[in-house]
Amino acid sequence: MKEFRQLTDADVNVYHEVLLAGYEETKDYPISFDAADFTLEESREWVETYPVYGLFVDGELVSSITLRMPWVRHSTPDVYPHIAHFVTSPAHKGKGYAREMLASIEDLLRTVYKTPYVTLGTAAEHPWLPKMYESFGFKEFDRERFAGKLHTTIFFKKAL
């Protein structure tokens, strides 16, 4: 059974585990994603601050996405919602859950948030993420090297 829903405080521990496991491989590259080293308290604050959604399969969290909105702290690179912390549990990679998760988020953005676009960012140095996002229909609109980061961020936008 599959369930797509917003995460709550009760989901923080499992979210934290999936987040760290999903970002672990980025430590092998010249990439400095903050989420890769989140503490449990930072994961809790994240879930309490942002709309974080999860895809559960047979009760297990397999993928999650956060929506950063233009009106909250750590805002967005544009005037539209921004996808952050898009992660799939390594045990469930290659099963289509990321694509399914994204489809659910895009439907939510169209029907509930009524936005015509969504953005996301990833490291230019990552060996496959930029191409994956392009395959999902995202188009690059900017690049920036942020102070203190090992990587260059590619910003993508997708029409919904």
Residue frames as qw, qx, qy, qz and C-alpha x, y, z in Angstrom:
[[0.000, 0.889, 0.459, 0.000, 0.00, 0.00, 0.00],
 [0.425, 0.229, 0.006, 0.876, 1.27, 3.49, -0.92],
 [0.192, -0.873, -0.416, 0.167, 0.54, 6.70, 0.94],
 [0.373, 0.390, 0.006, 0.842, 1.59, 10.26, 0.06],
 [0.367, -0.849, -0.376, -0.052, 1.22, 12.74, 2.91],
 [0.058, 0.817, -0.299, 0.489, 2.74, 15.64, 4.79],
 [0.619, -0.012, -0.654, 0.433, 5.15, 14.58, 7.51],
 [0.477, -0.810, -0.089, -0.328, 4.49, 15.42, 11.15],
 [0.218, -0.721, 0.581, -0.307, 6.60, 15.51, 14.29],
 [0.869, -0.180, 0.425, -0.176, 5.86, 11.79, 14.71],
 [0.882, 0.446, 0.062, 0.135, 7.78, 11.14, 11.45],
 [0.019, 0.933, -0.360, 0.002, 10.94, 13.08, 12.36],
 [0.585, -0.480, 0.645, 0.110, 13.08, 10.08, 13.34],
 [0.750, 0.270, 0.567, 0.208, 12.38, 8.11, 10.17],
 [0.408, 0.908, 0.059, 0.068, 12.70, 11.26, 8.04],
 [0.221, -0.856, 0.461, 0.080, 16.08, 11.95, 9.61],
 [0.691, -0.207, 0.668, 0.183, 17.27, 8.40, 8.86],
 [0.673, 0.561, 0.439, 0.196, 16.16, 8.57, 5.21],
 [0.172, 0.981, -0.090, -0.007, 17.64, 12.06, 4.81],
 [0.341, -0.730, 0.574, 0.147, 21.08, 11.06, 6.08],
 [0.703, 0.003, 0.684, 0.195, 21.12, 7.76, 4.21],
 [0.586, 0.719, 0.361, 0.097, 19.98, 9.39, 0.98],
 [0.172, 0.966, -0.187, 0.053, 22.59, 12.15, 1.14],
 [0.741, -0.504, 0.378, 0.234, 25.45, 9.90, 2.28],
 [0.780, 0.279, 0.355, 0.433, 26.72, 9.31, -1.25],
 [0.256, 0.935, 0.048, 0.243, 27.16, 13.04, -1.86],
 [0.499, -0.798, 0.307, 0.140, 30.07, 12.94, 0.58],
 [0.795, -0.011, 0.444, 0.414, 32.02, 11.08, -2.13],
 [0.451, 0.641, 0.314, 0.536, 31.95, 14.16, -4.39],
 [0.270, -0.006, -0.181, 0.946, 33.05, 17.81, -4.06],
 [0.329, -0.576, -0.465, -0.586, 29.57, 18.68, -2.80],
 [0.130, -0.025, -0.652, 0.747, 28.52, 20.31, 0.46],
 [0.444, -0.502, -0.495, -0.554, 24.78, 19.79, 0.88],
 [0.259, -0.439, 0.487, -0.709, 23.81, 20.92, 4.39],
 [0.858, -0.172, -0.010, -0.484, 21.25, 18.10, 4.71],
 [0.778, 0.250, -0.564, 0.118, 24.02, 15.48, 4.52],
 [0.393, 0.123, -0.653, 0.636, 25.07, 16.42, 8.05],
 [0.464, -0.543, -0.101, -0.692, 21.77, 17.38, 9.65],
 [0.039, -0.113, 0.839, -0.531, 21.34, 16.59, 13.32],
 [0.107, -0.477, -0.872, -0.019, 18.10, 15.06, 14.54],
 [0.043, -0.655, -0.394, 0.644, 17.17, 18.46, 15.97],
 [0.077, 0.370, -0.371, -0.848, 17.76, 20.14, 12.60],
 [0.138, -0.189, -0.873, -0.428, 15.53, 17.55, 10.94],
 [0.102, -0.597, -0.733, 0.309, 12.85, 18.23, 13.56],
 [0.004, 0.593, 0.079, -0.802, 13.10, 21.98, 12.98],
 [0.059, 0.144, -0.657, -0.738, 12.92, 21.40, 9.23],
 [0.139, -0.390, -0.887, -0.205, 9.70, 19.36, 9.49],
 [0.122, -0.673, -0.557, 0.471, 8.19, 21.95, 11.84],
 [0.048, -0.561, 0.105, 0.820, 9.14, 24.88, 9.57],
 [0.258, 0.321, -0.572, -0.709, 8.49, 23.64, 6.04],
 [0.880, 0.152, 0.137, -0.429, 5.90, 21.49, 4.32],
 [0.030, -0.422, 0.893, 0.153, 7.75, 18.17, 4.06],
 [0.857, 0.142, -0.017, -0.496, 5.97, 15.39, 2.17],
 [0.271, -0.381, 0.882, 0.051, 6.70, 11.70, 2.14],
 [0.764, 0.154, -0.450, -0.436, 5.88, 8.68, 0.06],
 [0.487, -0.333, 0.749, -0.302, 5.31, 5.63, 2.24],
 [0.675, 0.175, -0.624, -0.353, 5.22, 2.10, 0.86],
 [0.763, -0.267, -0.589, 0.027, 3.80, -0.53, 3.21],
 [0.555, -0.812, -0.173, 0.059, 4.27, 1.94, 6.07],
 [0.691, -0.301, 0.126, 0.645, 7.94, 2.67, 5.28],
 [0.153, 0.911, -0.065, -0.378, 9.12, 6.13, 4.22],
 [0.809, 0.169, 0.373, 0.423, 10.83, 5.62, 0.86],
 [0.385, 0.361, 0.212, 0.822, 11.12, 9.19, -0.48],
 [0.152, -0.794, -0.427, 0.406, 10.53, 12.75, 0.68],
 [0.323, 0.486, 0.217, 0.783, 10.46, 16.29, -0.68],
 [0.186, -0.590, -0.396, 0.678, 10.35, 19.63, 1.10],
 [0.252, 0.755, 0.378, 0.473, 8.64, 22.69, -0.33],
 [0.318, -0.354, -0.195, 0.858, 10.37, 25.95, 0.54],
 [0.184, 0.827, 0.518, 0.119, 7.94, 28.78, 0.00],
 [0.373, 0.561, 0.020, 0.739, 8.89, 32.31, -1.03],
 [0.320, -0.774, -0.013, -0.546, 7.54, 33.77, 2.20],
 [0.841, -0.538, -0.031, 0.048, 9.58, 31.72, 4.72],
 [0.349, -0.775, 0.493, 0.187, 13.13, 31.77, 6.08],
 [0.392, -0.241, 0.785, 0.415, 15.75, 30.36, 3.70],
 [0.577, 0.562, 0.175, -0.566, 13.56, 31.53, 0.89],
 [0.803, 0.342, 0.463, 0.155, 13.58, 30.53, -2.75],
 [0.413, -0.212, 0.385, 0.797, 15.72, 31.57, -5.74],
 [0.077, -0.284, -0.550, -0.782, 12.61, 32.80, -7.56],
 [0.418, -0.150, 0.208, -0.871, 9.05, 33.83, -6.68],
 [0.812, -0.050, -0.406, -0.415, 7.80, 30.23, -6.90],
 [0.843, -0.448, 0.268, -0.128, 7.92, 27.28, -4.50],
 [0.301, 0.661, -0.687, 0.019, 11.30, 25.56, -4.37],
 [0.964, -0.140, -0.219, -0.060, 11.90, 21.84, -3.94],
 [0.008, -0.699, 0.649, -0.300, 14.51, 21.02, -1.32],
 [0.377, -0.300, 0.832, -0.276, 15.73, 17.84, 0.37],
 [0.852, 0.259, -0.178, -0.419, 14.42, 15.62, -2.43],
 [0.072, -0.479, 0.869, -0.103, 15.69, 12.26, -1.26],
 [0.897, -0.020, -0.285, -0.336, 14.98, 8.58, -1.70],
 [0.724, -0.500, 0.471, -0.064, 16.12, 5.88, 0.68],
 [0.118, 0.550, -0.773, -0.292, 19.09, 4.02, -0.84],
 [0.361, 0.027, 0.926, -0.109, 17.25, 0.73, -0.20],
 [0.489, 0.600, 0.590, -0.227, 14.52, 1.91, -2.58],
 [0.108, 0.642, -0.365, -0.666, 16.46, 3.61, -5.37],
 [0.076, 0.205, -0.831, -0.512, 15.71, 2.51, -8.92],
 [0.136, 0.370, 0.911, -0.119, 12.08, 1.62, -8.18],
 [0.022, 0.531, 0.506, 0.679, 10.53, 4.79, -9.61],
 [0.341, -0.690, -0.556, 0.312, 9.66, 6.27, -6.22],
 [0.237, -0.375, 0.015, 0.896, 11.44, 9.59, -6.88],
 [0.076, -0.155, -0.563, -0.808, 9.45, 10.07, -10.09],
 [0.340, -0.572, -0.729, -0.160, 6.24, 9.12, -8.28],
 [0.362, -0.573, -0.386, 0.626, 7.06, 11.45, -5.39],
 [0.126, -0.195, 0.213, 0.949, 7.71, 14.31, -7.79],
 [0.180, -0.356, -0.684, -0.610, 4.43, 13.67, -9.65],
 [0.371, -0.653, -0.645, 0.143, 2.52, 13.84, -6.35],
 [0.305, -0.502, -0.155, 0.794, 4.26, 17.10, -5.38],
 [0.045, 0.008, 0.436, 0.899, 3.62, 18.65, -8.79],
 [0.258, -0.535, -0.721, -0.357, -0.08, 17.74, -8.54],
 [0.389, -0.663, -0.472, 0.432, -0.19, 19.35, -5.08],
 [0.252, -0.324, 0.090, 0.907, 1.56, 22.47, -6.37],
 [0.073, -0.214, -0.586, -0.778, -0.91, 22.79, -9.27],
 [0.377, -0.538, -0.679, -0.328, -4.11, 22.03, -7.37],
 [0.505, -0.688, -0.429, 0.296, -3.52, 23.33, -3.83],
 [0.403, -0.520, 0.019, 0.753, -0.81, 25.96, -4.14],
 [0.460, 0.822, 0.332, -0.052, -1.98, 27.09, -7.63],
 [0.222, -0.736, 0.389, 0.507, 1.53, 27.84, -8.84],
 [0.761, 0.615, -0.083, -0.189, 2.53, 27.71, -12.50],
 [0.573, 0.575, -0.532, 0.241, 6.19, 26.85, -11.77],
 [0.805, -0.582, 0.088, 0.075, 8.45, 25.12, -9.29],
 [0.339, 0.775, -0.510, 0.156, 12.22, 25.43, -8.86],
 [0.905, -0.398, 0.068, 0.134, 14.95, 23.26, -7.41],
 [0.165, 0.851, -0.498, 0.026, 18.71, 23.36, -7.12],
 [0.972, -0.161, 0.100, 0.137, 21.44, 20.76, -7.24],
 [0.417, -0.667, 0.441, 0.433, 25.19, 20.51, -7.46],
 [0.588, 0.688, -0.321, -0.280, 26.69, 20.84, -10.94],
 [0.070, 0.558, -0.826, 0.043, 29.38, 18.43, -9.78],
 [0.696, -0.039, 0.638, -0.327, 26.95, 15.62, -9.00],
 [0.166, -0.218, 0.839, 0.469, 27.42, 12.82, -11.55],
 [0.005, 0.316, 0.874, 0.370, 23.74, 12.16, -12.32],
 [0.042, 0.606, 0.603, -0.516, 21.32, 14.52, -10.52],
 [0.167, 0.490, -0.145, -0.843, 21.38, 17.38, -13.08],
 [0.227, 0.090, -0.789, -0.564, 20.57, 14.94, -15.90],
 [0.071, -0.380, -0.910, 0.152, 17.85, 13.29, -13.81],
 [0.113, 0.597, 0.389, -0.693, 16.14, 16.63, -13.18],
 [0.223, 0.372, -0.448, -0.782, 16.35, 17.48, -16.88],
 [0.180, -0.100, -0.932, -0.298, 14.71, 14.11, -17.64],
 [0.033, -0.528, -0.758, 0.382, 11.92, 15.13, -15.25],
 [0.202, 0.784, 0.473, 0.348, 11.29, 18.25, -17.37],
 [0.333, -0.843, -0.072, 0.416, 13.28, 20.85, -15.42],
 [0.574, 0.678, 0.047, 0.457, 15.21, 23.54, -17.33],
 [0.574, -0.263, -0.198, 0.750, 18.31, 25.28, -16.02],
 [0.098, 0.919, 0.273, 0.268, 17.84, 29.00, -15.36],
 [0.090, -0.909, 0.319, -0.253, 20.84, 30.01, -13.23],
 [0.840, -0.017, -0.390, 0.377, 24.08, 28.88, -11.61],
 [0.194, -0.877, 0.226, -0.378, 25.71, 30.22, -8.48],
 [0.668, 0.080, -0.586, 0.452, 28.73, 29.36, -6.36],
 [0.485, -0.823, -0.131, -0.265, 27.76, 30.17, -2.78],
 [0.036, 0.703, -0.579, 0.412, 30.39, 31.21, -0.24],
 [0.453, -0.392, 0.714, -0.363, 31.65, 28.29, 1.80],
 [0.904, 0.199, 0.271, -0.262, 30.29, 25.62, -0.56],
 [0.491, -0.316, 0.704, 0.405, 32.40, 23.09, -2.43],
 [0.400, 0.358, 0.766, 0.353, 30.02, 22.98, -5.39],
 [0.159, 0.060, -0.234, -0.957, 28.26, 25.22, -7.88],
 [0.395, 0.384, 0.724, -0.414, 24.48, 25.16, -7.59],
 [0.064, -0.148, -0.655, -0.738, 22.46, 24.76, -10.76],
 [0.378, 0.296, 0.484, -0.732, 18.95, 26.22, -10.42],
 [0.007, 0.196, 0.857, 0.477, 16.21, 24.55, -12.43],
 [0.432, 0.216, 0.275, -0.831, 12.62, 25.60, -13.13],
 [0.078, 0.199, 0.934, 0.287, 9.71, 23.54, -14.38],
 [0.435, -0.079, -0.154, -0.884, 6.40, 24.69, -15.79],
 [0.258, 0.132, 0.898, -0.332, 3.49, 22.92, -14.15]]
